[in-house]
Amino acid sequence: MALDWLAIFFLALIFSLASFEINRKVGNRKRVKEIQKQMNEMQKELQEATKKKDEALLKRLEAKQTELPKLMMEMFSLQFRPLVVVIPLFFLFIGTNGFLGIDFNGIVRILYPNFSITLPFGLHLNEVFSLRILSHSTYGARGFFIVCLMFWGATIELLYTNLVEKKRARKVPSE
């Protein structure tokens, strides 16, 4: 009972790692970044052409702009694909509360039905919207699991991003 918080913390880690890996494999992050880079370059070129009032360049860029909806749709599709797997997994862990007519408590609430913890910050929607984030708040197993997911998700993303950037920096020869 005393270490239930630690078990939920590690369940959230397991879910976060699985979710991250699903996003990495199914979501094709590399292609999403390529599309974002391409769109940013188009926007930058358009701004420069507008600034310089270069009509010929503006016409060429206007023709390129027809690719934009296709790229945006591809990027949206790539970002949406992992959710088809991650969202059902999420509901498996936290439960459904009658969502879509399904009443399921979820793994976390089944394993820790009487769990309660008070944290020195409030992330319930009413606390966030009323800007009372720095007030003590009590969470059940589901709420604490979600708080832990936010922590682990941010930590994993930060670590992965830093490792990838360091790896890229080592590949680029210094001049």
Phi and psi restraints in degrees (value plus and minus 20) as a CYANA .aco file:
   2 ALA   PHI     -87.2   -47.2
   2 ALA   PSI     -47.0    -7.0
   3 LEU   PHI    -125.6   -85.6
   3 LEU   PSI      -1.2    38.8
   4 ASP   PHI     -78.7   -38.7
   4 ASP   PSI     -57.9   -17.9
   5 TRP   PHI     -79.7   -39.7
   5 TRP   PSI     -57.2   -17.2
   6 LEU   PHI     -89.2   -49.2
   6 LEU   PSI     -59.4   -19.4
   7 ALA   PHI     -83.9   -43.9
   7 ALA   PSI     -63.6   -23.6
   8 ILE   PHI     -84.9   -44.9
   8 ILE   PSI     -59.7   -19.7
   9 PHE   PHI     -77.8   -37.8
   9 PHE   PSI     -63.6   -23.6
  10 PHE   PHI     -96.9   -56.9
  10 PHE   PSI     -51.1   -11.1
  11 LEU   PHI     -80.9   -40.9
  11 LEU   PSI     -60.9   -20.9
  12 ALA   PHI     -85.4   -45.4
  12 ALA   PSI     -57.2   -17.2
  13 LEU   PHI     -82.7   -42.7
  13 LEU   PSI     -66.0   -26.0
  14 ILE   PHI     -80.7   -40.7
  14 ILE   PSI     -66.5   -26.5
  15 PHE   PHI     -82.0   -42.0
  15 PHE   PSI     -63.4   -23.4
  16 SER   PHI     -83.0   -43.0
  16 SER   PSI     -62.3   -22.3
  17 LEU   PHI     -85.0   -45.0
  17 LEU   PSI     -62.8   -22.8
  18 ALA   PHI     -83.6   -43.6
  18 ALA   PSI     -65.0   -25.0
  19 SER   PHI     -82.5   -42.5
  19 SER   PSI     -63.0   -23.0
  20 PHE   PHI     -82.1   -42.1
  20 PHE   PSI     -64.0   -24.0
  21 GLU   PHI     -86.5   -46.5
  21 GLU   PSI     -60.8   -20.8
  22 ILE   PHI     -81.3   -41.3
  22 ILE   PSI     -65.6   -25.6
  23 ASN   PHI     -80.9   -40.9
  23 ASN   PSI     -60.4   -20.4
  24 ARG   PHI     -87.6   -47.6
  24 ARG   PSI     -62.6   -22.6
  25 LYS   PHI     -99.2   -59.2
  25 LYS   PSI     -68.1   -28.1
  26 VAL   PHI    -105.2   -65.2
  26 VAL   PSI     -53.3   -13.3
  27 GLY   PHI    -100.1   -60.1
  27 GLY   PSI     -33.5     6.5
  28 ASN   PHI      30.6    70.6
  28 ASN   PSI      46.0    86.0
  29 ARG   PHI     -76.5   -36.5
  29 ARG   PSI     -56.1   -16.1
  30 LYS   PHI     -81.4   -41.4
  30 LYS   PSI     -65.2   -25.2
  31 ARG   PHI     -86.9   -46.9
  31 ARG   PSI     -58.2   -18.2
  32 VAL   PHI     -81.2   -41.2
  32 VAL   PSI     -63.9   -23.9
  33 LYS   PHI     -84.6   -44.6
  33 LYS   PSI     -58.7   -18.7
  34 GLU   PHI     -81.3   -41.3
  34 GLU   PSI     -64.4   -24.4
  35 ILE   PHI     -83.9   -43.9
  35 ILE   PSI     -64.3   -24.3
  36 GLN   PHI     -80.4   -40.4
  36 GLN   PSI     -62.8   -22.8
  37 LYS   PHI     -82.8   -42.8
  37 LYS   PSI     -65.3   -25.3
  38 GLN   PHI     -80.7   -40.7
  38 GLN   PSI     -63.5   -23.5
  39 MET   PHI     -86.7   -46.7
  39 MET   PSI     -60.1   -20.1
  40 ASN   PHI     -84.4   -44.4
  40 ASN   PSI     -60.3   -20.3
  41 GLU   PHI     -83.3   -43.3
  41 GLU   PSI     -62.7   -22.7
  42 MET   PHI     -79.7   -39.7
  42 MET   PSI     -64.6   -24.6
  43 GLN   PHI     -84.8   -44.8
  43 GLN   PSI     -61.7   -21.7
  44 LYS   PHI     -83.6   -43.6
  44 LYS   PSI     -65.1   -25.1
  45 GLU   PHI     -80.7   -40.7
  45 GLU   PSI     -61.6   -21.6
  46 LEU   PHI     -83.7   -43.7
  46 LEU   PSI     -62.7   -22.7
  47 GLN   PHI     -83.1   -43.1
  47 GLN   PSI     -64.0   -24.0
  48 GLU   PHI     -84.7   -44.7
  48 GLU   PSI     -62.5   -22.5
  49 ALA   PHI     -85.0   -45.0
  49 ALA   PSI     -58.4   -18.4
  50 THR   PHI     -86.3   -46.3
  50 THR   PSI     -62.1   -22.1
  51 LYS   PHI     -81.9   -41.9
  51 LYS   PSI     -63.7   -23.7
  52 LYS   PHI    -102.1   -62.1
  52 LYS   PSI     -29.8    10.2
  53 LYS   PHI      36.2    76.2
  53 LYS   PSI      22.9    62.9
  54 ASP   PHI    -107.7   -67.7
  54 ASP   PSI      77.2   117.2
  55 GLU   PHI     -83.3   -43.3
  55 GLU   PSI     -59.5   -19.5
  56 ALA   PHI     -83.1   -43.1
  56 ALA   PSI     -65.8   -25.8
  57 LEU   PHI     -85.8   -45.8
  57 LEU   PSI     -59.3   -19.3
  58 LEU   PHI     -81.5   -41.5
  58 LEU   PSI     -60.3   -20.3
  59 LYS   PHI     -85.3   -45.3
  59 LYS   PSI     -62.4   -22.4
  60 ARG   PHI     -82.6   -42.6
  60 ARG   PSI     -63.9   -23.9
  61 LEU   PHI     -87.0   -47.0
  61 LEU   PSI     -54.5   -14.5
  62 GLU   PHI     -81.8   -41.8
  62 GLU   PSI     -58.8   -18.8
  63 ALA   PHI     -86.0   -46.0
  63 ALA   PSI     -57.6   -17.6
  64 LYS   PHI     -87.6   -47.6
  64 LYS   PSI     -48.8    -8.8
  65 GLN   PHI     -81.9   -41.9
  65 GLN   PSI     -40.3    -0.3
  66 THR   PHI     -86.9   -46.9
  66 THR   PSI     -41.2    -1.2
  67 GLU   PHI     -95.2   -55.2
  67 GLU   PSI     -42.9    -2.9
  68 LEU   PHI     -75.5   -35.5
  68 LEU   PSI     -70.8   -30.8
  69 PRO   PHI     -79.6   -39.6
  69 PRO   PSI     -57.2   -17.2
  70 LYS   PHI     -84.1   -44.1
  70 LYS   PSI     -64.4   -24.4
  71 LEU   PHI     -84.1   -44.1
  71 LEU   PSI     -62.3   -22.3
  72 MET   PHI     -83.5   -43.5
  72 MET   PSI     -59.8   -19.8
  73 MET   PHI     -85.4   -45.4
  73 MET   PSI     -61.5   -21.5
  74 GLU   PHI     -82.8   -42.8
  74 GLU   PSI     -64.1   -24.1
  75 MET   PHI     -83.5   -43.5
  75 MET   PSI     -63.7   -23.7
  76 PHE   PHI     -80.5   -40.5
  76 PHE   PSI     -64.5   -24.5
  77 SER   PHI     -81.2   -41.2
  77 SER   PSI     -64.2   -24.2
  78 LEU   PHI     -84.6   -44.6
  78 LEU   PSI     -56.2   -16.2
  79 GLN   PHI     -97.8   -57.8
  79 GLN   PSI     -45.2    -5.2
  80 PHE   PHI    -102.4   -62.4
  80 PHE   PSI     -53.8   -13.8
  81 ARG   PHI     -69.9   -29.9
  81 ARG   PSI     -69.5   -29.5
  82 PRO   PHI     -82.0   -42.0
  82 PRO   PSI     -47.5    -7.5
  83 LEU   PHI     -84.1   -44.1
  83 LEU   PSI     -45.3    -5.3
  84 VAL   PHI     -81.7   -41.7
  84 VAL   PSI     -49.6    -9.6
  85 VAL   PHI    -116.1   -76.1
  85 VAL   PSI     -62.9   -22.9
  86 VAL   PHI     -88.5   -48.5
  86 VAL   PSI     -61.1   -21.1
  87 ILE   PHI     -83.3   -43.3
  87 ILE   PSI     -67.4   -27.4
  88 PRO   PHI     -80.8   -40.8
  88 PRO   PSI     -57.4   -17.4
  89 LEU   PHI     -81.9   -41.9
  89 LEU   PSI     -62.3   -22.3
  90 PHE   PHI     -79.1   -39.1
  90 PHE   PSI     -67.8   -27.8
  91 PHE   PHI     -86.2   -46.2
  91 PHE   PSI     -50.4   -10.4
  92 LEU   PHI     -82.0   -42.0
  92 LEU   PSI     -59.6   -19.6
  93 PHE   PHI     -97.5   -57.5
  93 PHE   PSI     -65.0   -25.0
  94 ILE   PHI    -117.7   -77.7
  94 ILE   PSI     -35.1     4.9
  95 GLY   PHI      74.2   114.2
  95 GLY   PSI     158.3   198.3
  96 THR   PHI    -139.1   -99.1
  96 THR   PSI     -41.3    -1.3
  97 ASN   PHI      32.3    72.3
  97 ASN   PSI      18.8    58.8
  98 GLY   PHI      63.2   103.2
  98 GLY   PSI     -15.1    24.9
  99 PHE   PHI     -80.4   -40.4
  99 PHE   PSI     111.7   151.7
 100 LEU   PHI      38.2    78.2
 100 LEU   PSI       8.0    48.0
 101 GLY   PHI      56.7    96.7
 101 GLY   PSI     -11.4    28.6
 102 ILE   PHI    -126.4   -86.4
 102 ILE   PSI     104.4   144.4
 103 ASP   PHI    -130.7   -90.7
 103 ASP   PSI      82.3   122.3
 104 PHE   PHI    -156.7  -116.7
 104 PHE   PSI     109.0   149.0
 105 ASN   PHI     -92.1   -52.1
 105 ASN   PSI     -46.9    -6.9
 106 GLY   PHI      72.3   112.3
 106 GLY   PSI     132.2   172.2
 107 ILE   PHI     -75.8   -35.8
 107 ILE   PSI     -65.5   -25.5
 108 VAL   PHI     -83.3   -43.3
 108 VAL   PSI     -65.1   -25.1
 109 ARG   PHI     -93.8   -53.8
 109 ARG   PSI     -49.1    -9.1
 110 ILE   PHI     -89.0   -49.0
 110 ILE   PSI     -63.1   -23.1
 111 LEU   PHI     -92.4   -52.4
 111 LEU   PSI     -53.5   -13.5
 112 TYR   PHI    -151.7  -111.7
 112 TYR   PSI      47.8    87.8
 113 PRO   PHI     -87.4   -47.4
 113 PRO   PSI     -48.8    -8.8
 114 ASN   PHI    -127.1   -87.1
 114 ASN   PSI      -3.7    36.3
 115 PHE   PHI     -90.1   -50.1
 115 PHE   PSI     119.3   159.3
 116 SER   PHI    -173.0  -133.0
 116 SER   PSI     117.7   157.7
 117 ILE   PHI    -164.7  -124.7
 117 ILE   PSI     121.3   161.3
 118 THR   PHI    -126.3   -86.3
 118 THR   PSI     106.8   146.8
 119 LEU   PHI    -135.2   -95.2
 119 LEU   PSI     135.8   175.8
 120 PRO   PHI     -98.9   -58.9
 120 PRO   PSI      -2.9    37.1
 121 PHE   PHI    -166.0  -126.0
 121 PHE   PSI     135.0   175.0
 122 GLY   PHI    -138.2   -98.2
 122 GLY   PSI     100.4   140.4
 123 LEU   PHI    -135.7   -95.7
 123 LEU   PSI      -7.7    32.3
 124 HIS   PHI     -86.3   -46.3
 124 HIS   PSI     130.3   170.3
 125 LEU   PHI     -75.1   -35.1
 125 LEU   PSI     -62.4   -22.4
 126 ASN   PHI     -84.6   -44.6
 126 ASN   PSI     -51.8   -11.8
 127 GLU   PHI     -93.9   -53.9
 127 GLU   PSI     -59.0   -19.0
 128 VAL   PHI     -86.0   -46.0
 128 VAL   PSI     -68.3   -28.3
 129 PHE   PHI     -87.1   -47.1
 129 PHE   PSI     -50.5   -10.5
 130 SER   PHI    -113.6   -73.6
 130 SER   PSI     -10.7    29.3
 131 LEU   PHI      37.7    77.7
 131 LEU   PSI      17.0    57.0
 132 ARG   PHI    -128.3   -88.3
 132 ARG   PSI      26.9    66.9
 133 ILE   PHI     -88.8   -48.8
 133 ILE   PSI     -54.9   -14.9
 134 LEU   PHI    -111.1   -71.1
 134 LEU   PSI      28.8    68.8
 135 SER   PHI    -148.6  -108.6
 135 SER   PSI     131.0   171.0
 136 HIS   PHI     -82.5   -42.5
 136 HIS   PSI     121.2   161.2
 137 SER   PHI    -164.4  -124.4
 137 SER   PSI     123.2   163.2
 138 THR   PHI    -121.9   -81.9
 138 THR   PSI     115.8   155.8
 139 TYR   PHI    -143.7  -103.7
 139 TYR   PSI     125.3   165.3
 140 GLY   PHI    -107.6   -67.6
 140 GLY   PSI    -192.3  -152.3
 141 ALA   PHI     -79.8   -39.8
 141 ALA   PSI     -63.4   -23.4
 142 ARG   PHI     -85.2   -45.2
 142 ARG   PSI     -68.1   -28.1
 143 GLY   PHI     -82.8   -42.8
 143 GLY   PSI     -63.0   -23.0
 144 PHE   PHI     -85.5   -45.5
 144 PHE   PSI     -57.9   -17.9
 145 PHE   PHI     -79.8   -39.8
 145 PHE   PSI     -63.8   -23.8
 146 ILE   PHI     -86.3   -46.3
 146 ILE   PSI     -60.7   -20.7
 147 VAL   PHI     -80.6   -40.6
 147 VAL   PSI     -63.8   -23.8
 148 CYS   PHI     -84.5   -44.5
 148 CYS   PSI     -56.9   -16.9
 149 LEU   PHI     -80.2   -40.2
 149 LEU   PSI     -62.5   -22.5
 150 MET   PHI     -82.0   -42.0
 150 MET   PSI     -64.1   -24.1
 151 PHE   PHI     -82.1   -42.1
 151 PHE   PSI     -72.2   -32.2
 152 TRP   PHI     -86.3   -46.3
 152 TRP   PSI     -59.9   -19.9
 153 GLY   PHI     -79.3   -39.3
 153 GLY   PSI     -67.1   -27.1
 154 ALA   PHI     -85.5   -45.5
 154 ALA   PSI     -61.7   -21.7
 155 THR   PHI     -84.4   -44.4
 155 THR   PSI     -67.2   -27.2
 156 ILE   PHI     -83.0   -43.0
 156 ILE   PSI     -64.5   -24.5
 157 GLU   PHI     -81.4   -41.4
 157 GLU   PSI     -64.0   -24.0
 158 LEU   PHI     -83.6   -43.6
 158 LEU   PSI     -66.9   -26.9
 159 LEU   PHI     -83.1   -43.1
 159 LEU   PSI     -65.2   -25.2
 160 TYR   PHI     -83.1   -43.1
 160 TYR   PSI     -66.8   -26.8
 161 THR   PHI     -79.8   -39.8
 161 THR   PSI     -65.0   -25.0
 162 ASN   PHI     -84.8   -44.8
 162 ASN   PSI     -61.1   -21.1
 163 LEU   PHI     -85.2   -45.2
 163 LEU   PSI     -62.4   -22.4
 164 VAL   PHI     -84.6   -44.6
 164 VAL   PSI     -62.9   -22.9
 165 GLU   PHI     -85.9   -45.9
 165 GLU   PSI     -58.7   -18.7
 166 LYS   PHI     -85.1   -45.1
 166 LYS   PSI     -60.3   -20.3
 167 LYS   PHI     -83.2   -43.2
 167 LYS   PSI     -63.2   -23.2
 168 ARG   PHI     -84.4   -44.4
 168 ARG   PSI     -60.0   -20.0
 169 ALA   PHI     -83.7   -43.7
 169 ALA   PSI     -55.2   -15.2
 170 ARG   PHI     -90.4   -50.4
 170 ARG   PSI     -51.1   -11.1
 171 LYS   PHI     -92.4   -52.4
 171 LYS   PSI     -52.6   -12.6
 172 VAL   PHI     -99.7   -59.7
 172 VAL   PSI      98.2   138.2
 173 PRO   PHI     -88.8   -48.8
 173 PRO   PSI     116.7   156.7
 174 SER   PHI     -98.8   -58.8
 174 SER   PSI     126.0   166.0
